[in-house]
């Protein structure tokens, strides 16, 4: 499905990244920077989002709309930790060597646990470059993940803390790095640019609570006058892959009109 597009693989500090270029566009190509979720891989010749047909369906409409898509391994199952943010920023710096790209007004797009890294990068290291943000079944509230406990240990361990700490202690530890709390401060900072945002999420998500993740972040943005949209998938759980083509078109339309 994606075989017809040119792909470039880039190694930065032992982390592999890729960029897929649209056809028939030779200069000033707008960029979508994609942040992978749980269990994703990127190596010198492939990536789960490039290789798996169910995930390709999301990328195809975006590429056919004239956007390039790039993404990197970013230290693996990172849950938005700082090393992942650093890896993504270093990868973004490497993309500056591709002259045909337009790196002003990029779109960040995070899936699952990748959404936390995408959002934190958007309102910090990449803030000057980002115009649009997309969260797909995204982890956006660490307190919610900890409270529900299903993935508490994965989140805590990924950030280098002891998995045996209590729920209350974990919530306290993550307060300062919780995307929700960081956003509440960011919207008050006139120097922080808040992008046009789209939240795609199943309202029956069994892994990442709908109300406590996309809805909560959306409400913070909306209540402060920023452009934010919710696309709720009625009765859908965490796996949105069966909606790939339709959601790919939704994403392509969102970034094309912004």
C-alpha positions in Angstrom: 0.0 0.0 0.0 2.9 2.4 0.8 5.3 0.8 -1.7 4.8 3.6 -4.2 6.2 6.3 -1.9 9.9 7.2 -1.4 11.2 6.3 2.1 14.4 7.5 3.7 15.8 5.9 6.9 17.9 8.0 9.3 20.0 6.9 12.3 20.5 9.4 15.1 22.3 8.3 18.3 21.5 4.6 17.7 17.8 5.4 17.2 16.3 4.8 13.7 13.8 7.1 12.1 12.1 7.3 8.7 10.5 9.8 6.5 8.0 8.9 3.8 7.7 11.5 1.0 4.5 12.2 -1.0 4.5 11.7 -4.8 4.6 14.6 -7.3 5.7 17.2 -4.6 9.2 18.4 -5.1 9.6 21.3 -2.6 8.0 23.0 0.4 6.5 19.7 1.6 4.5 20.0 4.8 5.5 17.5 7.5 3.6 15.3 9.9 5.8 14.1 12.8 4.3 10.8 14.1 4.9 9.4 17.6 4.6 5.7 17.9 2.7 3.8 20.6 3.2 0.6 22.5 5.2 -2.2 20.9 6.1 -0.2 17.8 9.4 -0.6 16.0 11.6 1.4 13.7 14.8 0.0 12.2 17.1 0.6 9.2 14.5 -0.8 6.7 11.1 -0.7 8.2 8.6 0.3 10.9 5.3 -1.1 12.2 3.4 1.8 10.8 5.0 1.4 7.4 4.9 -2.4 7.3 1.5 -3.4 8.8 -1.5 -3.0 6.4 -3.9 -2.1 9.1 -1.7 0.9 10.1 -0.8 1.8 6.5 -4.5 2.8 6.0 -4.0 5.7 8.4 -1.0 7.0 6.6 -2.2 6.6 3.0 -4.7 9.5 2.9 -2.2 11.9 4.5 0.5 11.0 2.0 -1.9 11.3 -0.9 -2.9 14.8 0.4 0.7 15.9 -0.2 2.2 15.6 3.3 5.4 13.9 4.3 5.2 11.6 7.4 8.2 11.0 9.7 8.7 9.1 12.9 11.5 7.6 15.0 11.9 4.8 17.5 12.4 7.4 20.3 13.7 4.9 22.9 10.8 2.4 22.6 7.9 2.1 25.0 8.6 5.5 26.6 5.3 6.7 28.0 6.4 10.3 27.3 9.7 10.2 29.3 12.3 12.9 28.7 14.7 10.6 26.8 12.0 10.1 24.2 11.3 13.8 23.9 15.1 14.4 23.4 15.3 11.6 20.8 12.4 13.0 18.8 13.9 16.5 18.9 17.3 15.2 17.7 15.5 13.3 14.9 13.6 16.5 14.0 17.0 18.3 13.8 18.1 15.7 11.3 15.1 16.4 9.1 16.4 19.9 8.6 18.9 18.4 6.2 16.1 17.4 3.8 15.8 20.7 1.9 12.5 19.9 0.2 10.7 19.8 3.6 8.8 22.8 5.1 9.4 22.5 8.8 7.3 25.5 9.7 3.7 24.7 10.8 4.2 21.0 11.2 1.6 18.5 12.6 2.5 16.3 15.5 0.5 13.0 15.8 0.7 10.7 18.7 -0.9 7.2 19.0 -1.5 5.5 22.4 1.4 6.2 24.8 3.0 8.2 21.9 0.4 10.9 22.4 2.0 12.0 25.6 5.4 12.5 24.0 3.8 14.2 21.0 1.9 16.7 23.2 4.8 17.4 25.6 7.1 18.0 22.6 4.4 20.2 21.0 4.2 22.6 23.9 7.9 22.5 24.7 10.9 21.6 22.4 9.0 21.8 19.1 6.6 24.6 20.1 7.8 27.1 17.5 7.3 24.6 14.7 3.9 23.1 15.4 0.5 24.3 14.1 -1.5 21.1 14.5 -1.7 18.3 17.0 -3.5 14.9 16.7 -4.1 12.4 19.5 -5.3 8.9 18.5 -6.4 6.8 21.5 -3.9 8.9 23.3 -2.4 8.7 26.8 -2.6 12.3 28.0 -3.2 12.0 31.8 -0.6 10.0 33.8 -2.8 10.2 37.0 -5.6 8.4 35.1 -3.2 5.7 34.0 -1.9 5.2 37.5 -5.3 5.3 39.2 -6.7 2.6 37.0 -3.6 0.5 37.7 -3.8 -1.6 34.5 -0.6 0.1 33.1 0.7 1.8 36.3 3.8 -0.4 36.5 4.7 0.1 32.8 4.4 3.9 33.2 6.3 4.0 36.5 9.1 1.7 35.3 9.5 3.6 32.0 10.3 6.8 33.9 12.8 5.0 36.1 10.8 4.7 39.3 10.2 1.7 41.6 7.1 -0.2 40.4 6.3 -1.2 44.0 5.4 2.3 45.0 1.8 2.9 45.9 -0.8 4.4 43.7 -0.9 7.6 45.8 2.8 8.0 45.8 3.0 7.4 42.1 0.4 10.1 41.5 2.4 12.5 43.6 5.7 11.7 41.8 4.1 12.3 38.4 2.3 15.5 39.2 5.0 17.7 37.8 5.4 15.7 34.5 1.7 14.9 34.0 0.7 16.4 30.5 -2.6 17.6 32.0 -0.9 19.6 34.7 1.8 20.9 32.3 -1.0 22.0 29.9 -2.9 23.9 32.7 0.3 26.0 33.2 1.1 26.3 29.4 -2.3 27.8 28.5 -1.5 30.7 30.9 1.8 31.3 29.3 1.4 33.8 26.5 4.8 32.6 25.0 3.5 29.0 24.5 1.8 28.5 21.1 -1.2 26.1 21.4 -1.9 24.3 18.2 -5.2 23.3 16.5 -5.9 20.0 18.2 -7.9 16.9 17.2 -8.6 14.1 19.7 -9.7 10.7 18.2 -10.7 8.2 20.8 -13.1 5.3 21.4 -15.6 6.3 24.1 -15.4 2.7 25.4 -11.6 2.6 25.5 -10.6 -0.1 28.1 -7.0 1.0 28.3 -7.0 4.8 28.2 -10.1 6.3 29.8 -12.0 8.5 27.4 -13.2 11.1 29.9 -9.9 11.4 31.8 -7.6 11.7 28.9 -8.8 13.3 25.6 -11.9 14.9 27.1 -10.0 16.4 30.0 -7.3 17.9 27.8 -9.8 19.0 25.2 -11.8 20.9 27.9 -8.7 22.7 29.1 -8.0 23.9 25.6 -11.6 24.7 24.7 -12.2 26.5 28.0 -9.2 28.8 27.3 -10.4 29.7 23.8 -8.2 27.4 21.7 -9.2 25.4 18.7 -9.8 21.8 19.8 -12.0 19.1 18.3 -13.2 15.7 19.7 -13.9 12.9 17.3 -15.5 10.2 19.6 -15.9 6.7 18.2 -19.1 5.4 19.8 -18.8 2.0 21.4 -15.2 1.6 20.2 -12.4 0.4 22.6 -8.7 1.1 22.4 -8.0 -0.6 19.1 -9.1 1.8 16.3 -7.3 0.0 13.5 -10.5 -1.3 11.9 -11.4 2.4 11.2 -8.1 3.1 9.5 -9.2 4.4 6.1 -12.0 6.7 7.5 -9.7 8.1 10.3 -6.9 8.6 7.8 -9.2 10.7 5.7 -10.4 12.6 8.8 -6.8 13.4 9.8 -5.8 14.4 6.2 -8.8 16.8 6.1 -8.1 18.2 9.5 -4.5 19.1 8.7 -5.3 20.3 5.1 -7.8 22.9 6.3 -5.7 24.1 9.2 
